[in-house]
Structure formats: structure tokens, C-alpha cells
Amino acid sequence: MTINLLMLSSVYYGGIISWVKQVSHALRSVGCKVRILQIANKTKITQDVEDGGFVHYSFTYDDMMRVEGQKIIVAHQKDYAGLINLAIMSGIPIVVHDSNELRLIKQVDLSDANVVVVREAMKQAIPHATYIPQAFQRMYPDLTEPNERYLRGVCLSRIAGYKNVPLILDANRLVAEHERVAVVSRDGVGMGWFQLTQKYPELTERKLKIDGTILSNVFARRADFVVNLTVYPAPDGGGEAAEYAVLEGIDAGAVIIVHRGWLKQGGELIEGVNCLAVDTAAELADLLRTQTRDLHPIRKAAYRLLDRHAPEIIGQKWKAYFNAEVF
């Protein structure tokens, strides 16, 4: 079975790219052939970009529609709303990742579309959608601990309003330097970074920003905590370990700190069981400064969350989905 992952978007960083790579690996792990096709003004088959074993092809929309195999839209932008609607009307399914993305593509009519969501809470907005959890290939499957964790905490989130990075920076100002959370930006030198450094010049002074190509979970491997305070607008958010920064942190053996606004009853993440949670900068500062209890039970419980996101399990769910549908 050949699966074409269609990117009707010019995005080249962030969670969408992580998701595309992870689901590509999951599909390959169950015997599928996968192509990643990104929209462009000109098809450039001879200039493939190799990225960790994944090949991105630049394709025009018309050429995308001509390729053989199953197709699904996995990344989209409002700039391509017209083409997305055309693809949906032709029967091609679409993945909607979160409520923020849903807001950005409000020009797209999903009422009769074949939709897949990767967060169960999103079915509140799209009741007819199929839910398939995010895939995650572990980097540290042997559960061995590093020789030293020399960072108190690390934030792997890119700079965006709903990521609540300023709350982390405010907490940093309340604790000693060795207790601070290292903010590792995935945004390169985007506008969000420049705006943030106007209020928090210590970001550039401490030189914590790295190039986005460096593996972020290497940092998590050296930190006691991974702090991810993302809270998506309703109906999304809530309970799931479906942020890649969270999954990477768990895999690296760090203890996860999330915003309580992310938790929900019956969700994967449970405060005090497999994660810690805060509401305010002061509360985060207290945790960074005073947390001395044995965190191994929390770490061990969090490891079990990774099993349901294993590539082979998610790959089989996707394979069953494609086998059940004819596009």
C-alpha cells in the first residue's frame, strides 16, 4: 500500500513536521510505502530533500492529484483553503491536529469531509471525525538514565501565545540560576522570539536558543523536568500526552510539568501520578525550588503512556483506516 501525505502548506518547522515524520515512520513500520508531497509552484522530483531518512517531494497541486496510491491531507494553511476544499470534494481525507489549526482553516468546509483527528477532545468540534492517536518513535527505548542531569528544567515548545512561555520566564526570575528552566526555541529567529526578548532580554544573554535542527530531546535527557504549559483553545487541550514536547520529555526520562488547564478528568495525564502541574509562575517557581520528593514513580508511570503511541500500534490503526476507506 502506498500512502501519499499531502502538505498543502509551506510550513517547515514545529509540531506539524514532527507529526508528519512520526506518522510516516509508523506507516513504514507496518509495511506501507510513504511519500511526503509538499505543495509548490513547480514539481521538483529530482531535487529531493533528505531529512533523517524521510524524503520530501515538491509538487504542484495538479501533479499531487495524479500520483498513484492513497492520499490524505496532513498539513494545511488558510492560503490554500480553495485547493483544500477542492481536494476534500474529490474525496481526499484531511487530518486536523488541534483547535488552533481548526480556527486558522475556518474557510474550509469540513461538514461532509472525511476527517481524522489526533486528539480525542477534537471530536467535540468534529463529531464525525475518526480519532487516531499520535505516533511516537522512542529515542531512548532502553530506559537507561544519563550520567548526569545538569539542567533543572527545559522548555522545548516553540514561541506561540498558547504555549505560555512568558509564565516560565517569570518563574525563572523568582529562582536561583541553577533552578531555572532553559527555554529552547524551535522558532529560529522568528518574530515571536524577537518580541519575547524585548521583555526578557536574559533569553539572548544566556544564549539558550538553539538551531531548530538540533534534537530537542537531547536537552530533555539532561533535565530533571520538561515544562510544557501549552493550553489550546476549547474544545482541544485536555488530558492527552499528545504534545511532542511532552512525549519527547517522557522518553528522555524527565518529569513532565504541564499547565492545569491542559488536564481533564479521564485524560492520559494525571497530576501527581505521571506528571506535575501548575497554574502560575509562583507555583512553578516553588516547584523548581523545593521539589525534593522521589520522582521515580511519576517517571515510571509516564513511561507507560508511550506504549499507546508506539509506531507499530499507530501504524496498524492507520493501515486499518486506509483499508476500510476507498478514496
KOLLOZA-920679 format. One record per residue (C-alpha): x, y, z; residue in three letters. Coordinates in steps of 0.1 Angstrom, whole numbers, plus 5000, padded with zeros to 4 digits. Each point is the difference from the previous one (the first is absolute). Last residue first. Layout:
N
XYZALA;...
//
This chain:
327
489550744983PHE;498849665011VAL;499849955037GLU;500349705022ALA;503549914989ASN;501150355006PHE;498750005036TYR;501449665007ALA;503450114988LYS;499850315022TRP;499149795031LYS;502849764991GLN;502550294998GLY;498850135034ILE;500949665017ILE;503349954981GLU;501050375005PRO;499549985039ALA;497650275012HIS;498049765023ARG;503349885015ASP;501350365007LEU;497650055029LEU;501749725019ARG;503150215003TYR;498050265019ALA;499349755029ALA;503749945003LYS;500850375001ARG;497450075026ILE;501249705021PRO;503650134996HIS;499350355013LEU;501249945036ASP;499250325018ARG;502350314999THR;497950264982GLN;500950335018THR;501450254974ARG;498649874968LEU;496649935016LEU;499950345018ASP;500950174967ALA;497249824982LEU;497550115026GLU;501250364998ALA;499849994962ALA;496449895003THR;497649714992ASP;502249705006VAL;500149624993ALA;502249705007LEU;499949684979CYS;499449625001ASN;498249965033VAL;500250345018GLY;497850164974GLU;498449754976ILE;500850024963LEU;498249754977GLU;496650165005GLY;497149885020GLY;499350335016GLN;501850284982LYS;503550155001LEU;501350274976TRP;498750295021GLY;502049865029ARG;503150104980HIS;502649734996VAL;503149885017ILE;501549684987ILE;502749805018VAL;503049944978ALA;500949644989GLY;500950094964ALA;496949824987ASP;497850205024ILE;501550324987GLY;499649904964GLU;496349915006LEU;499450345017VAL;501750204973ALA;498149804975TYR;496750125014GLU;497649715001ALA;500449905036ALA;496350055003GLU;498050145028GLY;498550304986GLY;500650234972GLY;497450044973ASP;496450125002PRO;501050265009ALA;503150214994PRO;503449825005TYR;501950025032VAL;503849944997THR;501950015033LEU;502749764991ASN;502849975026VAL;502449714996VAL;501549935034PHE;503149855015ASP;502050094968ALA;502949844982ARG;498049764978ARG;497550294993ALA;502950184983PHE;500649704977VAL;496250004995ASN;500450324980SER;501949844972LEU;501950294983ILE;498450114968THR;498150285017GLY;503250205005ASP;500550085037ILE;498750275023LYS;501549985035LEU;502550274994LYS;499850135036ARG;500150364989GLU;497649944972THR;497349875023LEU;501050245027GLU;498550274979PRO;496549905012TYR;497650284991LYS;501650084966GLN;501249654998THR;496449884996LEU;499350224970GLN;503149884982PHE;499249635006TRP;496450044988GLY;501350184969MET;502049694989GLY;503749945007VAL;499949624999GLY;496649915013ASP;500849685019ARG;501150205031SER;501849825028VAL;499050175033VAL;502249875028ALA;497949985032VAL;501750165030ARG;501249835032GLU;503750054994HIS;499450384995GLU;498250045033ALA;496250044999VAL;497450274996LEU;501250144967ARG;499749654985ASN;496349995010ALA;499450314978ASP;501849824971LEU;497849705004ILE;496850215000LEU;501450184970PRO;500149664981VAL;496249965002ASN;499849774969LYS;496750154990TYR;501850324989GLY;502649844978ALA;503849955003ILE;500949644994ARG;499849765029SER;503049815012LEU;500150145035CYS;502849875022VAL;500449945037GLY;502549975028ARG;502849944975LEU;503149805010TYR;498449654997ARG;503049785002GLU;501149654989ASN;496949954979PRO;497449765013GLU;499249684980THR;496449944989LEU;501149784971ASP;497650174976PRO;501950334999TYR;499150164966MET;496449875001ARG;497950024968GLN;496850185007PHE;496749974982ALA;497150245008GLN;496749845008PRO;497449924973ILE;496550145004TYR;497649994971THR;498050314995ALA;496150014999HIS;499850205033PRO;502350284987ILE;500150265028ALA;499549765028GLN;502049754981LYS;503050235006MET;500249875036ALA;501349674987GLU;503250164987ARG;501549884967VAL;496950084979VAL;499249834966VAL;497450164978VAL;498149874969ASN;498250324991ALA;496350064999ASP;499950285025SER;503750084996LEU;499650324979ASP;503350185000VAL;499850385005GLN;500549935038LYS;503649894992ILE;501750205028LEU;497449925026ARG;500349634994LEU;503850035003GLU;499650155035ASN;497549735008SER;502549724994ASP;501449764975HIS;497449984972VAL;500949734975VAL;498250004967ILE;498449744977PRO;500150024962ILE;496549954986GLY;500150234970SER;498150265020MET;502749985026ILE;502750074974ALA;498050304986LEU;499550145035ASN;503749975007ILE;500850184967LEU;497850295009GLY;501350015036ALA;503650024988TYR;500950335017ASP;498149885030LYS;502849755007GLN;500049624999HIS;502049695011ALA;499049645000VAL;497849984969ILE;499549634992ILE;500649804968LYS;500049634992GLN;502149894971GLY;501050134966GLU;500950364993VAL;497750214979ARG;498550225027MET;503450115012MET;500950094964ASP;497150244999ASP;500950155033TYR;503650074990THR;502549775016PHE;503250045021SER;501049665013TYR;501149955036HIS;502149695007VAL;500349865035PHE;503249815010GLY;501150255025GLY;499250294978ASP;500849964963GLU;498850284978VAL;499149884965ASP;501150204970GLN;499249774971THR;496349995007ILE;499650384998LYS;496450084992THR;499550374996LYS;498050265019ASN;500349795031ALA;497849795023ILE;501849745022GLN;499849634992LEU;501249755026ILE;500049654985ARG;499549695020VAL;500249634991LYS;498149795026CYS;501549695017GLY;498850055036VAL;503150195012SER;499750224969ARG;496750135012LEU;501350085034ALA;503150174985HIS;497850224978SER;497850075031VAL;503150125019GLN;501450214972LYS;496750174993VAL;499450065037TRP;503450165005SER;499450234970ILE;496650105014ILE;501550065034GLY;502450274989GLY;501950074969TYR;499750014962TYR;496650164994VAL;499250084963SER;496649835002SER;497949764979LEU;502249715013MET;498749684985LEU;501049675016LEU;499949754971ASN;499549645013ILE;501049704978THR;498749665010MET;
//
